[in-house]
């Protein structure tokens, strides 16, 4: 928990110094900065708290594996009949 609190304090300090340089920019630049900052802070918090994030490739494999398994079984049955 100490790591998470220290990350939030460090993020607040970095945000204070870094945002002052972009404050004079356009509104769109500030929005993009805030979005990337929020995403990076969120990912760092997940990493510090040891949250397991599943890989997208494993999820795709879980979806198409049953489909191709049944297809392969039918193909094997068809080839064994010949």
PDB file as gemmi writes it, atoms N, CA and C in Angstrom:
CRYST1    1.000    1.000    1.000  90.00  90.00  90.00 P 1                      
ATOM      1  N   UNK A   1       0.824  -1.186   0.000  1.00  0.00           N  
ATOM      2  CA  UNK A   1       0.000   0.000   0.000  1.00  0.00           C  
ATOM      3  C   UNK A   1       0.871   1.254   0.000  1.00  0.00           C  
ATOM      4  N   UNK A   2       2.029   1.145   0.623  1.00  0.00           N  
ATOM      5  CA  UNK A   2       2.944   2.275   0.664  1.00  0.00           C  
ATOM      6  C   UNK A   2       3.434   2.626  -0.743  1.00  0.00           C  
ATOM      7  N   UNK A   3       3.622   1.596  -1.568  1.00  0.00           N  
ATOM      8  CA  UNK A   3       4.044   1.845  -2.947  1.00  0.00           C  
ATOM      9  C   UNK A   3       2.986   2.628  -3.713  1.00  0.00           C  
ATOM     10  N   UNK A   4       1.721   2.270  -3.518  1.00  0.00           N  
ATOM     11  CA  UNK A   4       0.633   2.952  -4.218  1.00  0.00           C  
ATOM     12  C   UNK A   4       0.523   4.408  -3.776  1.00  0.00           C  
ATOM     13  N   UNK A   5       0.656   4.640  -2.496  1.00  0.00           N  
ATOM     14  CA  UNK A   5       0.579   6.014  -1.987  1.00  0.00           C  
ATOM     15  C   UNK A   5       1.754   6.843  -2.487  1.00  0.00           C  
ATOM     16  N   UNK A   6       2.949   6.240  -2.462  1.00  0.00           N  
ATOM     17  CA  UNK A   6       4.113   6.985  -2.956  1.00  0.00           C  
ATOM     18  C   UNK A   6       4.009   7.246  -4.456  1.00  0.00           C  
ATOM     19  N   UNK A   7       3.411   6.317  -5.201  1.00  0.00           N  
ATOM     20  CA  UNK A   7       3.199   6.553  -6.637  1.00  0.00           C  
ATOM     21  C   UNK A   7       2.235   7.707  -6.858  1.00  0.00           C  
ATOM     22  N   UNK A   8       1.169   7.759  -6.085  1.00  0.00           N  
ATOM     23  CA  UNK A   8       0.206   8.852  -6.230  1.00  0.00           C  
ATOM     24  C   UNK A   8       0.824  10.199  -5.872  1.00  0.00           C  
ATOM     25  N   UNK A   9       1.650  10.236  -4.838  1.00  0.00           N  
ATOM     26  CA  UNK A   9       2.318  11.481  -4.463  1.00  0.00           C  
ATOM     27  C   UNK A   9       3.288  11.909  -5.564  1.00  0.00           C  
ATOM     28  N   UNK A  10       4.075  10.958  -6.077  1.00  0.00           N  
ATOM     29  CA  UNK A  10       5.013  11.273  -7.161  1.00  0.00           C  
ATOM     30  C   UNK A  10       4.266  11.711  -8.408  1.00  0.00           C  
ATOM     31  N   UNK A  11       3.140  11.067  -8.700  1.00  0.00           N  
ATOM     32  CA  UNK A  11       2.356  11.440  -9.877  1.00  0.00           C  
ATOM     33  C   UNK A  11       1.782  12.847  -9.728  1.00  0.00           C  
ATOM     34  N   UNK A  12       1.373  13.203  -8.528  1.00  0.00           N  
ATOM     35  CA  UNK A  12       0.847  14.548  -8.295  1.00  0.00           C  
ATOM     36  C   UNK A  12       1.936  15.601  -8.482  1.00  0.00           C  
ATOM     37  N   UNK A  13       3.135  15.304  -8.005  1.00  0.00           N  
ATOM     38  CA  UNK A  13       4.242  16.256  -8.163  1.00  0.00           C  
ATOM     39  C   UNK A  13       4.613  16.404  -9.632  1.00  0.00           C  
ATOM     40  N   UNK A  14       4.724  15.279 -10.332  1.00  0.00           N  
ATOM     41  CA  UNK A  14       5.059  15.333 -11.760  1.00  0.00           C  
ATOM     42  C   UNK A  14       3.969  16.065 -12.529  1.00  0.00           C  
ATOM     43  N   UNK A  15       2.703  15.802 -12.186  1.00  0.00           N  
ATOM     44  CA  UNK A  15       1.597  16.462 -12.869  1.00  0.00           C  
ATOM     45  C   UNK A  15       1.647  17.972 -12.655  1.00  0.00           C  
ATOM     46  N   UNK A  16       1.944  18.397 -11.442  1.00  0.00           N  
ATOM     47  CA  UNK A  16       1.982  19.830 -11.143  1.00  0.00           C  
ATOM     48  C   UNK A  16       3.041  20.544 -11.977  1.00  0.00           C  
ATOM     49  N   UNK A  17       4.235  19.964 -12.060  1.00  0.00           N  
ATOM     50  CA  UNK A  17       5.309  20.609 -12.831  1.00  0.00           C  
ATOM     51  C   UNK A  17       5.104  20.468 -14.334  1.00  0.00           C  
ATOM     52  N   UNK A  18       4.629  19.322 -14.757  1.00  0.00           N  
ATOM     53  CA  UNK A  18       4.497  19.055 -16.184  1.00  0.00           C  
ATOM     54  C   UNK A  18       3.291  19.769 -16.783  1.00  0.00           C  
ATOM     55  N   UNK A  19       2.185  19.818 -16.071  1.00  0.00           N  
ATOM     56  CA  UNK A  19       0.978  20.433 -16.606  1.00  0.00           C  
ATOM     57  C   UNK A  19       1.127  21.939 -16.748  1.00  0.00           C  
ATOM     58  N   UNK A  20       1.960  22.550 -15.931  1.00  0.00           N  
ATOM     59  CA  UNK A  20       2.145  24.003 -16.047  1.00  0.00           C  
ATOM     60  C   UNK A  20       2.770  24.374 -17.387  1.00  0.00           C  
ATOM     61  N   UNK A  21       3.568  23.476 -17.957  1.00  0.00           N  
ATOM     62  CA  UNK A  21       4.162  23.767 -19.263  1.00  0.00           C  
ATOM     63  C   UNK A  21       3.158  23.607 -20.396  1.00  0.00           C  
ATOM     64  N   UNK A  22       2.151  22.780 -20.216  1.00  0.00           N  
ATOM     65  CA  UNK A  22       1.173  22.557 -21.280  1.00  0.00           C  
ATOM     66  C   UNK A  22      -0.091  23.387 -21.070  1.00  0.00           C  
ATOM     67  N   UNK A  23      -0.210  24.039 -19.934  1.00  0.00           N  
ATOM     68  CA  UNK A  23      -1.403  24.825 -19.620  1.00  0.00           C  
ATOM     69  C   UNK A  23      -1.658  25.918 -20.649  1.00  0.00           C  
ATOM     70  N   UNK A  24      -0.605  26.492 -21.199  1.00  0.00           N  
ATOM     71  CA  UNK A  24      -0.774  27.586 -22.162  1.00  0.00           C  
ATOM     72  C   UNK A  24      -1.115  27.078 -23.560  1.00  0.00           C  
ATOM     73  N   UNK A  25      -1.132  25.755 -23.753  1.00  0.00           N  
ATOM     74  CA  UNK A  25      -1.424  25.181 -25.066  1.00  0.00           C  
ATOM     75  C   UNK A  25      -2.910  25.171 -25.368  1.00  0.00           C  
ATOM     76  N   UNK A  26      -3.233  24.524 -26.468  1.00  0.00           N  
ATOM     77  CA  UNK A  26      -4.628  24.433 -26.888  1.00  0.00           C  
ATOM     78  C   UNK A  26      -5.398  23.480 -25.982  1.00  0.00           C  
ATOM     79  N   UNK A  27      -6.725  23.604 -26.045  1.00  0.00           N  
ATOM     80  CA  UNK A  27      -7.588  22.780 -25.219  1.00  0.00           C  
ATOM     81  C   UNK A  27      -7.463  21.299 -25.610  1.00  0.00           C  
ATOM     82  N   UNK A  28      -7.312  21.051 -26.894  1.00  0.00           N  
ATOM     83  CA  UNK A  28      -7.169  19.673 -27.382  1.00  0.00           C  
ATOM     84  C   UNK A  28      -5.885  19.041 -26.845  1.00  0.00           C  
ATOM     85  N   UNK A  29      -4.804  19.807 -26.816  1.00  0.00           N  
ATOM     86  CA  UNK A  29      -3.541  19.279 -26.299  1.00  0.00           C  
ATOM     87  C   UNK A  29      -3.660  18.921 -24.822  1.00  0.00           C  
ATOM     88  N   UNK A  30      -4.376  19.727 -24.071  1.00  0.00           N  
ATOM     89  CA  UNK A  30      -4.565  19.432 -22.653  1.00  0.00           C  
ATOM     90  C   UNK A  30      -5.391  18.168 -22.461  1.00  0.00           C  
ATOM     91  N   UNK A  31      -6.409  17.981 -23.292  1.00  0.00           N  
ATOM     92  CA  UNK A  31      -7.239  16.775 -23.197  1.00  0.00           C  
ATOM     93  C   UNK A  31      -6.434  15.522 -23.517  1.00  0.00           C  
ATOM     94  N   UNK A  32      -5.625  15.597 -24.559  1.00  0.00           N  
ATOM     95  CA  UNK A  32      -4.797  14.447 -24.932  1.00  0.00           C  
ATOM     96  C   UNK A  32      -3.795  14.152 -23.817  1.00  0.00           C  
ATOM     97  N   UNK A  33      -3.190  15.195 -23.264  1.00  0.00           N  
ATOM     98  CA  UNK A  33      -2.246  15.023 -22.168  1.00  0.00           C  
ATOM     99  C   UNK A  33      -2.927  14.357 -20.984  1.00  0.00           C  
ATOM    100  N   UNK A  34      -4.094  14.828 -20.615  1.00  0.00           N  
ATOM    101  CA  UNK A  34      -4.814  14.263 -19.473  1.00  0.00           C  
ATOM    102  C   UNK A  34      -5.187  12.804 -19.719  1.00  0.00           C  
ATOM    103  N   UNK A  35      -5.600  12.484 -20.938  1.00  0.00           N  
ATOM    104  CA  UNK A  35      -5.977  11.101 -21.251  1.00  0.00           C  
ATOM    105  C   UNK A  35      -4.777  10.167 -21.133  1.00  0.00           C  
ATOM    106  N   UNK A  36      -3.650  10.540 -21.734  1.00  0.00           N  
ATOM    107  CA  UNK A  36      -2.463   9.696 -21.653  1.00  0.00           C  
ATOM    108  C   UNK A  36      -1.935   9.607 -20.226  1.00  0.00           C  
ATOM    109  N   UNK A  37      -2.025  10.683 -19.496  1.00  0.00           N  
ATOM    110  CA  UNK A  37      -1.565  10.683 -18.111  1.00  0.00           C  
ATOM    111  C   UNK A  37      -2.425   9.739 -17.266  1.00  0.00           C  
ATOM    112  N   UNK A  38      -3.727   9.801 -17.471  1.00  0.00           N  
ATOM    113  CA  UNK A  38      -4.637   8.939 -16.711  1.00  0.00           C  
ATOM    114  C   UNK A  38      -4.415   7.468 -17.059  1.00  0.00           C  
ATOM    115  N   UNK A  39      -4.232   7.171 -18.330  1.00  0.00           N  
ATOM    116  CA  UNK A  39      -3.994   5.786 -18.742  1.00  0.00           C  
ATOM    117  C   UNK A  39      -2.688   5.270 -18.158  1.00  0.00           C  
ATOM    118  N   UNK A  40      -1.641   6.058 -18.242  1.00  0.00           N  
ATOM    119  CA  UNK A  40      -0.347   5.608 -17.719  1.00  0.00           C  
ATOM    120  C   UNK A  40      -0.381   5.454 -16.204  1.00  0.00           C  
ATOM    121  N   UNK A  41      -1.041   6.355 -15.514  1.00  0.00           N  
ATOM    122  CA  UNK A  41      -1.153   6.246 -14.067  1.00  0.00           C  
ATOM    123  C   UNK A  41      -1.964   5.011 -13.684  1.00  0.00           C  
ATOM    124  N   UNK A  42      -3.029   4.756 -14.403  1.00  0.00           N  
ATOM    125  CA  UNK A  42      -3.837   3.562 -14.137  1.00  0.00           C  
ATOM    126  C   UNK A  42      -3.062   2.274 -14.351  1.00  0.00           C  
ATOM    127  N   UNK A  43      -2.303   2.205 -15.444  1.00  0.00           N  
ATOM    128  CA  UNK A  43      -1.504   1.007 -15.707  1.00  0.00           C  
ATOM    129  C   UNK A  43      -0.407   0.827 -14.667  1.00  0.00           C  
ATOM    130  N   UNK A  44       0.206   1.921 -14.238  1.00  0.00           N  
ATOM    131  CA  UNK A  44       1.216   1.819 -13.182  1.00  0.00           C  
ATOM    132  C   UNK A  44       0.606   1.337 -11.866  1.00  0.00           C  
ATOM    133  N   UNK A  45      -0.584   1.808 -11.544  1.00  0.00           N  
ATOM    134  CA  UNK A  45      -1.241   1.357 -10.321  1.00  0.00           C  
ATOM    135  C   UNK A  45      -1.575  -0.130 -10.402  1.00  0.00           C  
ATOM    136  N   UNK A  46      -2.043  -0.579 -11.561  1.00  0.00           N  
ATOM    137  CA  UNK A  46      -2.331  -2.001 -11.724  1.00  0.00           C  
ATOM    138  C   UNK A  46      -1.065  -2.835 -11.585  1.00  0.00           C  
ATOM    139  N   UNK A  47       0.036  -2.334 -12.103  1.00  0.00           N  
ATOM    140  CA  UNK A  47       1.307  -3.045 -12.010  1.00  0.00           C  
ATOM    141  C   UNK A  47       1.794  -3.104 -10.564  1.00  0.00           C  
ATOM    142  N   UNK A  48       1.687  -2.010  -9.846  1.00  0.00           N  
ATOM    143  CA  UNK A  48       2.137  -1.975  -8.451  1.00  0.00           C  
ATOM    144  C   UNK A  48       1.272  -2.874  -7.572  1.00  0.00           C  
ATOM    145  N   UNK A  49      -0.015  -2.922  -7.840  1.00  0.00           N  
ATOM    146  CA  UNK A  49      -0.919  -3.739  -7.034  1.00  0.00           C  
ATOM    147  C   UNK A  49      -0.943  -5.200  -7.493  1.00  0.00           C  
ATOM    148  N   UNK A  50      -0.103  -5.563  -8.440  1.00  0.00           N  
ATOM    149  CA  UNK A  50       0.026  -6.935  -8.965  1.00  0.00           C  
ATOM    150  C   UNK A  50      -1.287  -7.506  -9.483  1.00  0.00           C  
ATOM    151  N   UNK A  51      -2.000  -6.710 -10.232  1.00  0.00           N  
ATOM    152  CA  UNK A  51      -3.224  -7.181 -10.868  1.00  0.00           C  
ATOM    153  C   UNK A  51      -2.818  -7.887 -12.161  1.00  0.00           C  
ATOM    154  N   UNK A  52      -3.274  -9.116 -12.317  1.00  0.00           N  
ATOM    155  CA  UNK A  52      -2.940  -9.890 -13.504  1.00  0.00           C  
ATOM    156  C   UNK A  52      -3.845  -9.459 -14.657  1.00  0.00           C  
ATOM    157  N   UNK A  53      -3.248  -8.935 -15.692  1.00  0.00           N  
ATOM    158  CA  UNK A  53      -3.979  -8.513 -16.877  1.00  0.00           C  
ATOM    159  C   UNK A  53      -3.811  -9.599 -17.922  1.00  0.00           C  
ATOM    160  N   UNK A  54      -4.912 -10.198 -18.390  1.00  0.00           N  
ATOM    161  CA  UNK A  54      -4.780 -11.285 -19.362  1.00  0.00           C  
ATOM    162  C   UNK A  54      -4.331 -10.754 -20.724  1.00  0.00           C  
ATOM    163  N   UNK A  55      -3.605 -11.610 -21.426  1.00  0.00           N  
ATOM    164  CA  UNK A  55      -3.174 -11.250 -22.763  1.00  0.00           C  
ATOM    165  C   UNK A  55      -4.341 -11.383 -23.733  1.00  0.00           C  
ATOM    166  N   UNK A  56      -4.414 -10.494 -24.682  1.00  0.00           N  
ATOM    167  CA  UNK A  56      -5.492 -10.517 -25.666  1.00  0.00           C  
ATOM    168  C   UNK A  56      -5.400 -11.777 -26.519  1.00  0.00           C  
ATOM    169  N   UNK A  57      -4.183 -12.205 -26.830  1.00  0.00           N  
ATOM    170  CA  UNK A  57      -3.993 -13.372 -27.680  1.00  0.00           C  
ATOM    171  C   UNK A  57      -4.579 -14.622 -27.019  1.00  0.00           C  
ATOM    172  N   UNK A  58      -4.445 -14.734 -25.700  1.00  0.00           N  
ATOM    173  CA  UNK A  58      -5.014 -15.891 -25.010  1.00  0.00           C  
ATOM    174  C   UNK A  58      -6.540 -15.875 -25.095  1.00  0.00           C  
ATOM    175  N   UNK A  59      -7.129 -14.712 -25.002  1.00  0.00           N  
ATOM    176  CA  UNK A  59      -8.583 -14.605 -25.124  1.00  0.00           C  
ATOM    177  C   UNK A  59      -9.066 -14.977 -26.502  1.00  0.00           C  
ATOM    178  N   UNK A  60      -8.335 -14.549 -27.516  1.00  0.00           N  
ATOM    179  CA  UNK A  60      -8.703 -14.905 -28.884  1.00  0.00           C  
ATOM    180  C   UNK A  60      -8.573 -16.409 -29.075  1.00  0.00           C  
ATOM    181  N   UNK A  61      -7.520 -16.994 -28.502  1.00  0.00           N  
ATOM    182  CA  UNK A  61      -7.340 -18.444 -28.598  1.00  0.00           C  
ATOM    183  C   UNK A  61      -8.471 -19.201 -27.927  1.00  0.00           C  
ATOM    184  N   UNK A  62      -8.943 -18.699 -26.802  1.00  0.00           N  
ATOM    185  CA  UNK A  62     -10.060 -19.341 -26.106  1.00  0.00           C  
ATOM    186  C   UNK A  62     -11.338 -19.275 -26.929  1.00  0.00           C  
ATOM    187  N   UNK A  63     -11.464 -18.271 -27.750  1.00  0.00           N  
ATOM    188  CA  UNK A  63     -12.661 -18.139 -28.578  1.00  0.00           C  
ATOM    189  C   UNK A  63     -12.607 -19.068 -29.786  1.00  0.00           C  
ATOM    190  N   UNK A  64     -11.496 -19.070 -30.505  1.00  0.00           N  
ATOM    191  CA  UNK A  64     -11.483 -19.836 -31.747  1.00  0.00           C  
ATOM    192  C   UNK A  64     -11.059 -21.290 -31.569  1.00  0.00           C  
ATOM    193  N   UNK A  65     -10.500 -21.674 -30.446  1.00  0.00           N  
ATOM    194  CA  UNK A  65     -10.064 -23.054 -30.239  1.00  0.00           C  
ATOM    195  C   UNK A  65     -11.225 -24.050 -30.326  1.00  0.00           C  
ATOM    196  N   UNK A  66     -12.361 -23.831 -29.662  1.00  0.00           N  
ATOM    197  CA  UNK A  66     -13.472 -24.796 -29.801  1.00  0.00           C  
ATOM    198  C   UNK A  66     -14.010 -24.893 -31.227  1.00  0.00           C  
ATOM    199  N   UNK A  67     -14.001 -23.783 -31.938  1.00  0.00           N  
ATOM    200  CA  UNK A  67     -14.508 -23.796 -33.316  1.00  0.00           C  
ATOM    201  C   UNK A  67     -13.619 -24.670 -34.187  1.00  0.00           C  
ATOM    202  N   UNK A  68     -12.309 -24.445 -34.114  1.00  0.00           N  
ATOM    203  CA  UNK A  68     -11.404 -25.207 -34.959  1.00  0.00           C  
ATOM    204  C   UNK A  68     -11.241 -26.643 -34.472  1.00  0.00           C  
ATOM    205  N   UNK A  69     -11.458 -26.891 -33.187  1.00  0.00           N  
ATOM    206  CA  UNK A  69     -11.387 -28.259 -32.680  1.00  0.00           C  
ATOM    207  C   UNK A  69     -12.509 -29.100 -33.284  1.00  0.00           C  
ATOM    208  N   UNK A  70     -13.712 -28.556 -33.322  1.00  0.00           N  
ATOM    209  CA  UNK A  70     -14.822 -29.296 -33.934  1.00  0.00           C  
ATOM    210  C   UNK A  70     -14.608 -29.440 -35.440  1.00  0.00           C  
ATOM    211  N   UNK A  71     -14.059 -28.439 -36.063  1.00  0.00           N  
ATOM    212  CA  UNK A  71     -13.763 -28.517 -37.494  1.00  0.00           C  
ATOM    213  C   UNK A  71     -12.725 -29.607 -37.764  1.00  0.00           C  
ATOM    214  N   UNK A  72     -11.697 -29.688 -36.938  1.00  0.00           N  
ATOM    215  CA  UNK A  72     -10.665 -30.710 -37.116  1.00  0.00           C  
ATOM    216  C   UNK A  72     -11.219 -32.108 -36.872  1.00  0.00           C  
ATOM    217  N   UNK A  73     -12.123 -32.270 -35.915  1.00  0.00           N  
ATOM    218  CA  UNK A  73     -12.729 -33.570 -35.669  1.00  0.00           C  
ATOM    219  C   UNK A  73     -13.551 -34.019 -36.870  1.00  0.00           C  
ATOM    220  N   UNK A  74     -14.322 -33.122 -37.425  1.00  0.00           N  
ATOM    221  CA  UNK A  74     -15.118 -33.471 -38.611  1.00  0.00           C  
ATOM    222  C   UNK A  74     -14.231 -33.787 -39.806  1.00  0.00           C  
ATOM    223  N   UNK A  75     -13.142 -33.042 -39.933  1.00  0.00           N  
ATOM    224  CA  UNK A  75     -12.216 -33.299 -41.027  1.00  0.00           C  
ATOM    225  C   UNK A  75     -11.553 -34.667 -40.862  1.00  0.00           C  
ATOM    226  N   UNK A  76     -11.188 -35.025 -39.621  1.00  0.00           N  
ATOM    227  CA  UNK A  76     -10.602 -36.345 -39.372  1.00  0.00           C  
ATOM    228  C   UNK A  76     -11.607 -37.458 -39.660  1.00  0.00           C  
ATOM    229  N   UNK A  77     -12.874 -37.248 -39.276  1.00  0.00           N  
ATOM    230  CA  UNK A  77     -13.906 -38.240 -39.549  1.00  0.00           C  
ATOM    231  C   UNK A  77     -14.092 -38.416 -41.051  1.00  0.00           C  
ATOM    232  N   UNK A  78     -14.083 -37.324 -41.759  1.00  0.00           N  
ATOM    233  CA  UNK A  78     -14.278 -37.372 -43.210  1.00  0.00           C  
ATOM    234  C   UNK A  78     -13.102 -38.090 -43.884  1.00  0.00           C  
ATOM    235  N   UNK A  79     -11.892 -37.834 -43.423  1.00  0.00           N  
ATOM    236  CA  UNK A  79     -10.719 -38.475 -44.023  1.00  0.00           C  
ATOM    237  C   UNK A  79     -10.647 -39.947 -43.650  1.00  0.00           C  
ATOM    238  N   UNK A  80     -11.137 -40.328 -42.482  1.00  0.00           N  
ATOM    239  CA  UNK A  80     -11.099 -41.741 -42.089  1.00  0.00           C  
ATOM    240  C   UNK A  80     -12.125 -42.568 -42.864  1.00  0.00           C  
ATOM    241  N   UNK A  81     -13.182 -41.913 -43.371  1.00  0.00           N  
ATOM    242  CA  UNK A  81     -14.172 -42.610 -44.163  1.00  0.00           C  
ATOM    243  C   UNK A  81     -13.688 -42.938 -45.562  1.00  0.00           C  
ATOM    244  N   UNK A  82     -12.690 -42.231 -46.039  1.00  0.00           N  
ATOM    245  CA  UNK A  82     -12.186 -42.462 -47.402  1.00  0.00           C  
ATOM    246  C   UNK A  82     -11.325 -43.679 -47.495  1.00  0.00           C  
TER     247      UNK A  82                                                      
END                                                                             
